[in-house]
């Protein structure tokens, strides 16, 4: 049960977009020299803007880029290790928005924080710029954000004018069954990436970031394409053929009848960070393979 709770917590965090809130340090204070990040997406941004050498510690779930594996671990959303964080002598800590108690403890210790909040693709790009400014790498942050914007525009151009299939975008469920499934709703970066990739989210009208649909609702929504994002360490260990077979329990869904079920593997697909353009292109290639020939 505990393992399942941890898995669902991670799945939720992975599908949250990013924006940072805190004191106006990006403009009024000196660049941070020692940063602890509890948020995998922001950790990736720190390395992407050239601030990797300034990262003093990372969260439990950080595994990209590879350099993070050698860094001290300080817990995550549910289990931040305050003593460990303080011992690393950071001058900035990136926290989740709900970690109010942690932020108060760090404030009493004289350590400033930036809080990670939910958002979409635009927020991811703005956070990348903010991370650049707060660490003294503003030019690189702006450059990387513009580069990602350009890649996303190129994907939009490739799929423009093509028929947009009704798509179900799932990111978690029990292995080998369709139980406890979580899919992208009409808010958040996953929904926006699907839109960029040329698909119409069958749950676009549900203004939540994630939805746990019943089998009956799945039948009503009748997706023409099913895309499952399988992050490393979640469902990726289960064989693709075996997982696709689970959908045979709902044979009347158009995507099941036609065999348009795609299993896409990789944690980059569900982390709202610098690799979102690569993730959007992977989605677009699954939905519109002819556009990339």
Secondary structure by P-SEA (a helix, b strand, c coil): caaaaaaaaaaaaaabbbbbbccccccccccccbbbbccaaaaaaaaaaccccccccccccccccccccccccccccccccaaaaaaacccbbbbcccaaaaaaaaaaacbbbbbbbbbcaaaaaaaaaaaaaaacaaaaaaaaaaaaaaaaaaaaaaaccccccbbbbbcccccccccbbbbbccccaaaaaaaaacccccccccccccccccaaaaaaacccbbbbbbcccccccccaaaaaacccccccccccccccbbbbbcccccccccaaaaaaaaaaaaacccccc
